[in-house]
Amino acid sequence: MKRHIEVMNGGFKNVTELRATLLMAMREWFYRTGFLEVITPTITGATGSCEYFPNAFDVTMVNEKLEPVTMYLAQTRQLHLEPMTLAHHKVYTIGKSVRNERVVTDRHLCEFTLIEFEARNWSLDTLMTEINSLFNACLVAVGREKITFRSIAYAEAVKLLRKRNVGIKYGDDLSSADEKLIVSMMGDKPIFVTHYPAEPRPPEGGVIKFFSMKRNDNDTVECCDLLLPGVGEAVGGAVREGNPKIACKQFKESWLYEHIKQAGLDPDESFEWYFETLIDDGTWSTGCGIGFERMAQWLMGAKSIKDCVEFPRSPDCLSP
């Protein structure tokens, strides 16, 4: 049956109601914990992209001289949220992330709902505690019991996988199958994987983390991914580098910088405004992005993420 007919006939009634309940629970949690909801641009420059710039959807606008200008649909609002923490301390936004995915999978969409929040001067431990608290608010809202999320360092996760004869080495990215296996081995409950490698330009198949993540002396970054049973990664978060000189150096070393150059853009010009928002005063921003449909997929026990949104967008779902 065509999707719009299913929706019209109430086939996705429970999905719609679950999504509404979760969004309400999230907004209530943000209000209760002192976050301010803000709205950020959907059309951005290259700064709206995530780690992998080639997935950016481009749009053509015109400047004041009516000359065509290439811009992009936002994948993340992080770089617009960060400077707002200087004025408001804790901010969040709920919007659409648009990525030009070129493969058909059960866990990727070209357009999905992304909940992002940033706070001033949080540690990684504080970030994980608050993510856990937000998820528990959602669990309570849908009649589930609260859970205390555990954590494991990336290096330890790789060792666990190797004990299961998974062909992985330190520095490799975790596949969806790897993530699900880690969750299974750790009690089949949500778990944070922390401190991924900080290699700025890993070879193909290596871990790529956003340039703005704070790096440690042991060549790891202050980051966390939350893995959910049956789903894999649903949340990515990190402590941001607050020093503009260090952040700019990390940007120039990254694959993002190179990919933007390959697209015919000037990376330095594209990110100039962002580096102007970083103030070398010993403070920083910390935050994360939550893939809303992946959270819903976990709570529904759905096989495919496309079952968790009324009108999915992916290479195999382009209408209505």
N, C-alpha and C positions, 0 to 999 in steps of 0.2 A: 504494500500500500504506500502511496506517496506520502512524504512526511507531513505536508501541510494538511492532508486529509486526516492523518492520525492525530495531529494536534487538535484539529477542529472537532474530532469525535471524542476528545478527552483521553487519548492514548498516552499523553505526557502530563496528565493532571498531577500525578504524584511528584514528578520531576519538578514541575513549576512550583509546587507548594514547598518542596524541600529546599529549593534554591531561595525562595522568598524567606523561609524560616532562618536559613543560615545567614543571609545578608542582614536580616534584622538583628540576629544574635551578635554578629560582628559589629554592627554600628552601635549597639548597646554597650558592647565591651569597650570599644574605642571611646565612647562618651564617658563611661564610668572610670576609665583609666587616664582621662585627661588629654586625649588626642583631639586635634582639630581636623575636620574633613575639609579638604581643599580640592580644587579642580585645576588640572594642569593641561598643557597643550596636547592635542592628538596629532597635529601636523607639526613636525619638528625638523631640525637639521639632523646631521649625522649623530648628534648627541642623544637621540632617542633610540639608538640601537643598543643591542646587548653585545655579548662576546663575539658573535658571528655576523658581521655586517652584510655579507652577501644575502642574508635572509630578509633584508629590509625591503619593504614595499615602497617604491618611489611614486611621487605625485608631482605634477607640474603646476606651479603657481606663477604669478607675474609680480615683478617689483613695481616701484612707483613710476618707472620709465616704461612699463608694459613689456619688459624683457622677461623671457621665460626663466624660471628658477626651479631647479630640482630640489624637492624636499621629500620627507619620508613620513609614513605613518608610524606612530610611536610603538616600539616594542616594550619600552620601560619608561616610567616617569621619574626614575631615581634621581637623575641629575637636576631635575627641576625641584624635587622635594628637598634635597639636601640643603640648599641655601635657605629654604623656608624654616628649617629647624633653628636657624640663628635668631629668627624673630619670634617663633612660636614654640620652640623646644620639641614638641611632638606633633607630627602631622601624618595624615593618611589620605589615600585616594583609592577609589574603586573605578576602574575603567577597562577598556579593551586593549589587549596586546595583539598586534597584527604582525604575523611573521609569514614569509613566503616559503612555507614548508613544501618540499617537492616529493615527498614520499607519503604513502598511505599506511598509517599505523593505527593501533588501538589506543594510543596515548598522546597523539599530536593533533592539534587543530591549527588552522591558519588564523583564526580569530578566537580568542578566549578571554574570559574575565580574569583580570589580575588585580589582586588586592595588595597594595604596597604601603608600607609605613616606614617612617624614619624618626629617630629620636636622637637627641644630643647627648654625646659622651657616654653611651652605654657600652659595657663590655660585651664580649661574645656570650658569656654565661648569662648575662641579663637578657640579651636578645632571645636566647633559647628558652629561658624561663617564661618570657612574655609570649612567645609563640605558643608554648605549651598551654599557657593560661587562656589564650584566645581560642585555641582548638577545644579546650575543655568547655568553654562557654558554648561553643557550637554543639558539642556532644550532649551537654545538658539540654539544650534547646530541642534536640531531636529524640530525647528520652534515653540517651546512652549514659554509661558510667564514665566518670573522669579517668584519665590515664596519666601516669607520670612517665614522660618520655626519657628514654636512656640515650646515651651518646657513645660513639666510638670514633676514634681518629681514623682518617683515611688509610694511613699506613697499616693499622691493625686490621682494617676491613680487607685490605689486599691479602694479608696473611691468612685471614679466615677463608677467603675464596680459594687461595692456593691449596689449603688443606682439603678442599673439596675438588681438587684437581682442575680448577678453572685456570685456563691459560692466560693469566694476567700478571703483569709486573708493575712495580712501583712507577708511577708516572702515566700509566694508561688510564683513560677515562672509564668510568663504570657504565656498563651497558644496562638497559632496562632489566635484563635477566639477572645481571650481577646484583642490582639493587634489590630485586625481589628476593633473591637468595640470601642476601645479608639480613633482610628483615626476618625471613624464615628461621635463619640460624640464631637470631637474637630474640626468639620468643614470639615471633609473628605479631609484634606490636610496633607502632611508629618509633623510629629511631633516627637521631641526628648522626650524620657523618660529618666530621669536622676536619679542619686543617689540611686541606688539599694542597698539592704541590704548587709552588709559586712560579714555575717555569713560564716566562713571558711568551715564548714562541715554541711551544712543544711541537714535536713532529705529528703527522697525521695520526689521529687516534689517541692523542695525549690529552691530558686535562687542560682545558682552557678556562681560566677564571678572569672576571672583569678586572681591568687594569687598576681600578680605584681601590681594590681591596688592600687592607693593610698587611704588609709582609713581615714575617718573623725572621729572626736570625738563623733559624734552621731551614730556610727556604720553603716555608709553608705560609699559607695565608690565614688570617683570622676570619674564617668563614664556616658556614654550616649548610648542609642540605638536609631537609627532613624527608625521609623515605617512609612511604605508607604501604601497608600490606596489600598485595595484589595490584599495586599501582607503580611504586617506585618514587622517584623524586617528585615532590609537590611544592616544596618551599626552598628557595635559595636566599641566604642572607649573609651579611658580613659586616665587620667593622671597616669603615672607610678610612682611607689615608687622608688626613687633614692638612698635611704640609704640601703647599702648592708645588714646590720644587721637586719633591719626591714623587708626587702624583703625576706631574708632567713627565718626569723621567720614565716612570713605569708605563705611561701612555705611549711614549715614543718607542719603547721596547716591545710593545704588544703586537699581536697579529691584527688587532683592530686598527691600529695606526696604518699598517701595511695594506690592509684590505680597503681602507678609505682612499689611500693613494691610488690603488689599482682601479678604483671607480672613477678616477679623474678629479677627485676633490682634494682640497688642501686640508689635511687633518688639523694642522695648527690653527688655521683660521676657523675651522668648524668648532673646535673645542675652546677657543680663546675665552669666550664668555664664562664657561664653566670654571676654568682655572682662576678667573677673577673673583669667583665666589668663595674660594678657599682662602682662609685667613690663618697665617702662621702664628697662632696664639696658644697652641697646645690643646685645642679642642678638635672634635671630629663629629661626624654623623655615623649612625649605625642603623641598619634597616634590612628589610627583606621584601621579597615578592612571593605571594601565595597564589598558586594556580587553582582558581576556584573550582573549575570543572574536575580537576584531579581529586580535590577534597571530596566533592560530591560523588565521584566514582568510587572512592574508598567507602564512603558511608552507605552507598547503594549496593556495593558488591557487584558493580556492573563490569562486564567483560571489556566493553569499549567506552572510551570517553565520549563518543558520539551519542551514547545513550543518555548522557547527562546534561544535554542542552537541546532545546526544542528544535532549533534550526542550525545545525552544525555547519561549519565551513572548513573544508579540507579538499584535497584534489579530487576525491570521489564524492563530494557533497557540495555542489555549486548552485543548487536551486532548492526551494524557491528563493 
